[in-house]
Amino acid sequence: MVICGSGHVAQALVKMVKLTGYGCTVIEDRKEFAEQGRQAGADSVICKNFEEAIRELSTDQKTFFVIMTREHQYDMVCLRAIYGKEYAYVGMMGSRRRTELVRQQLAEEGLPKEFLSQLQAPIGLPIHADTPEEIAVSVMAQIIEKRAEAGIRDDASPKFYKEIRKRKIHGSKSVLAEILRREGSAPRGEGARMLIDADGKTVDTIGGGYLEAVVIKRAQQLLEQHLPSEVMHISLQSLEAGQNGMYCGGTVDVKLEPLC
């Protein structure tokens, strides 16, 4: 999740995001508020102007944008920068009058109606939230709802994101394994992720047993031989899988991405 702004509601939302086990990045152009976002527990804090920060972000169809800036002029800066990027959800905090004004102004500038109609604004489920904490609950509830509707899963623990950052900082060799597709019976679903080090140690799980044993072995080969990313198609119907206590009857596609 990408949270644009780091005021009181955004800080409450960061805490809610971490409580539910997701990862989040905060973008804030004011140093003192950026630091408060960091103290609230954000996995990453980018302190620079909103447009530049958003354009530099690497996003995909699982990315959720939450816009909570201090003025609607900055909301529009964020929306202009988000347009054209990949995302799953864009929500903006504000009154109905303020959010409608933003839509009208951006429509006059030429942003497509399709993009503006997908904007969740005002953001959050209608639970009559009042305090920053209550608003954060309503926003998080809507995001959970939208993720479920879109079939988006992210089962990684908070420790997972910290470990990725730690390895990037220290330049450690590791492989990110993620289940892209599952058919039939398998221990975990799409979006389950695991981090694998060169020595075979792991952070989190994609299901254990035969599946993980095969993935860990291949991940170590990728690191040893300096090979690029690949997708493994693994059947859990094989005799070997059954002998290893994982006779589930399904198949999974697992992407292996070296992070070294």
N, C-alpha and C positions, 0 to 999 in steps of 0.2 A: 504494500500500500504506500502511496505517495501522498503526504499531507502538505499542502501548500499553505504556509502560515503557521505561527507558533504562539498564538494568544492563549487565553485561559481555556477555551473550549478545545482547541487543538491539543494542548497539553493533557487535558483530561482524556481525550481520545487516544493519545499515545499510550497512556496507562491501560486503557480498555483493550487496545490492540494487543499489547503484551500479555495482558491477563488471559486473553483468548488464544494465545499461542502463535499469533501471526507476526510477520516482520513488517517494519515500516521505515520509510525515509521521510525526514522533515526538511522542507525547503523554507528558508526565512532569510530576508535581506537585512534584518537588524541583528547585530551581534548579541546583544543582551537577551533577546527573545530566542535566538538560535541556541544559546547556551541553556536556556530553560527547557527547550525541547530535548536537548541532550540529557539534562537532569531528569526529565520525565521518563526517560528510558528508550528513546528512539534508537534504532539500530544504526542509523546513519543520519547525519545532519549536514546539509549543504547551505552554507551562508554566502549567498550571492543573489543577484537580481533574478526574479522568478523566470523571466523569459529565457535567459541564458542557461539556468540550471535545468529547466524542463527540456529544452532542446538537446542538451547534452546527455540526458538520461537514456539508458537502454531500457525499452519497455516491450511488452508482448501482450498477448490476448488474455493474460491473467492479471494485468496491472490495474489496480483500482486507484483512481485519483480523487482526493477529497480537497476541495478548495475552501479555505477558511482564512482568507486574508483580511486585513484591517479596513480596506475600502474597496468599493466595487470597481474602481479603475484598475486595481491590482488583480481582481477576479478576472477581468477581461483580458489582461495580459496573460494570465495563466491559460485561459481558454483558447486564446489565439495560438499559444505555443503547443497546447495539447492537440489541437486540430491537426490531423495528418499522421499522428503517432498511433501505435497499436495500444489498445486498452480494452478492459472489460466493463469499466464503469467510470463515470465522471459525475460527481455530486458537488453541489455548491451550497454553502450555508448563507442564509439571509432571509429577510422577509419576502413575502410574495411580491410586494411592490418592487423591492430592490432586484430580485432575481428576474422579474419580468422586464424591468428596465434594461438589464444586462442583455437579455435575449433580443430585445428590440434593437439595441444599438449594434450588436454583433450581426444581426440579420441585415441591417442597413449597410454594414461594411462588406457584406457578401458571403459571410459564412453560411454554409448550406443549412436548410431547414432540418434535414435529416440529422445532422450533428447536434443542432440545438434542441431538437425534440428528444434526443437521447439523454440530455442533461437532466439529472435528478436535482431539481431545485424548486422549492426549498428541500434541503437534504434531510434524510431521516424518516423513520416511521412516525405517524401522527399519534403520539402518546401524551401530548400536552406537556412536553418537557420544558423545563424552565431554567434550572441551574446548569452550569457547564457540564457537570457530571451526568445529569439527566439527558442533556442533548447528546453527549458522547454515547450513552446507552442507546438512544434512538438511532444514531448514525450507524453504530456497530451492528445493531439488529438488522438494519436495512442491508448492510453489506453482507452479512451472513445469509440473509434471504436471497440476495442477488447471486451470490456465489453458488448457493444450492440450486437455484433455478438454471444457472449456466453449466452446472456440473463441474465447477472448478473446485479442486481440492488442493490443499497445501497442508500436509500432515507433519511438516518439519517442526521441531521444538525450538524454543527461543535459543537454546544452546547451539543449535545447528548454525544459525546466522552468525553468532559470535565466533564460532570455530572457523567459518569461511573467512571472515575478516582477519582473524588471527593468522591464517595461512597465507593470505594475500600480503599482509604486512611483512611477514618473515620470509616470504618466497618459498614456502614449503610445497613439495610435490603432493598433489592429491587429485582425486577424480570425483566428480559429481555424478551420481547415478540417479536417474529419475524414471519412474514408470510412466511411459507415454500412453500405453494402451493396454487394456486387460479384456480378455474374453474368457467366459466360463468362470470356474472357481479358482480363485487365487487369494493369498493371504491379505494383500493390500491393494488398494485401487489406484487409479490414475492420479498423478501428482505426488505420490509418496516418494521421498528422496532420502539419499544416504550419501555421506562423505566417506571416501576411502583413501587412506594414506598408503604410501609406498610399501610400508611394512605390513599392510593388511589390516591395520586397526581402523575402526569405523566410528562414525558419529551418526546416530539415528538408524533406522532400519527400513528396508523395503519388503520385509516379510520373513527373513530368517531361512534356515534350512538350506536345501539344495539351491534354491534361487539365489540366495546371497553368496553361497560358496562359489557358484559359477561366475557371478558378477565380480566378486572380489578378485578371483584369479585373473579374469580378463583385464580388470582395471590395473592390476599390477603389471601385466604385460604391456599395456598402453604406455605406462610410465617408463618402464625399462627400455622399451624400444622407440620411445618418443613418437608414438603414433597419434593421429588426429582423432577427433570425436567419431563415434560410431553408434549404431543402434543394434542391440542384440535382440533376436527373436528367440524366446525361450519357452519350450513346451514343458509343462509340469505333468505330462502324461507318461513320460518315459520310465523305463524300468529303473534307471539310475535314480530318478527323482523319488520313485516309490521306495527304493531301498534306503534313501536318506530321510524317510519320514515326511515326504512332502508330495504325496500323491493326490493332488487337488483336481486334476482333470482340465485345467485351463491353460491358457497361453498368455504371455506378457511380452511387450516390447519395452526394452529398457535402454535409455540413452545414456552413454558414458561420455562425459566431457572432461578432459584433463584441464586442471586449473593451474598447472605449474607454468 
